[in-house]
Structure formats: C-alpha cells, structure tokens
C-alpha cells in the first residue's frame, strides 16, 4: 500500500470515527463504557 493511499484510508477512518462519536449517542456511550472498562481493569 502506498503512503498516499494509507494516509487517505487513515484520514477517512478518523473522520468516520469522529462523526460517529459526535452524531450517534449510542456509539459514543458504548465507546466510553469500553474505554472505562479497559482502564479500570488495567489500572494498578
């Protein structure tokens, strides 16, 4: 995969991720819960 293609793919995924977090409340809540679960199980 060329660098330009990789950059476009990563940019597109980041855009979709950010828009999903902003405009889909259930998605944002799920992501938040999973992040908190991960952090609480790995905290020392």
Helices and strands as residue ranges (DSSP letters): H 3-23, H 25-42
